[in-house]
């Protein structure tokens, strides 16, 4: 199956409207380069993960993978589940999320991570409308933490224990989506220096 390059357009409103979309935040990483638990590093007096959850506000619900509700320390924190056993890294989180979404009658999953700032709230639904069985933003490489998946995407396909989401997107012939307007504002926080830059960007946007 060939993945086709697509752009966000306004002619898919009906398909977007009927999606039952679960926004998923992967938060089980070890934060090795960051040196501490970056999910709770503060930007404008709020943890990174809270800003990421804000970007999923137009999803029907959210889920955190790799954490417990107690760790989030928030009264209205979303459900939290562990990574799937038998897999490594983000793949373990994706497999767990797809299984939970299917059990709870969602049609699609939007996948991101606890350290990715700048996603626009309208992007998850737009991307999910292109998922056959998956879709992701791609410029020179797959942006796997901005990807959408039908909950049945892995039916008949089992990733290897050390697979990557990039490889899964290739294997499944995922739809290629051009970076949307505003993509330049998306940035990952992998080091303390990245965090300082994120704080500066957010202050500049709010001024």
Number of C-alpha atoms within 10 A of each C-alpha: 10 11 19 12 15 17 14 16 8 9 8 12 12 10 13 18 12 10 18 17 29 31 25 30 28 27 24 21 16 12 16 11 11 16 11 13 13 24 23 16 17 15 18 12 7 11 17 23 25 17 20 23 23 14 21 26 15 17 22 13 16 21 22 28 24 19 19 15 15 10 10 18 9 10 8 8 17 16 13 21 18 17 24 19 11 10 19 15 18 25 23 25 27 24 19 19 29 25 14 17 23 15 10 10 12 18 18 28 33 30 25 28 25 26 25 22 22 18 21 19 16 13 20 27 27 21 26 27 25 26 24 18 21 29 31 30 24 18 11 6 9 20 18 21 22 20 27 34 28 25 24 17 19 17 9 6 11 10 16 12 13 11 16 17 19 16 13 20 21 16 14 18 17 27 26 26 24 15 17 13 9 10 13 10 13 12 17 15 22 16 15 15 10 15 21 12 13 23 14 13 14 15 12 9 8 6 5
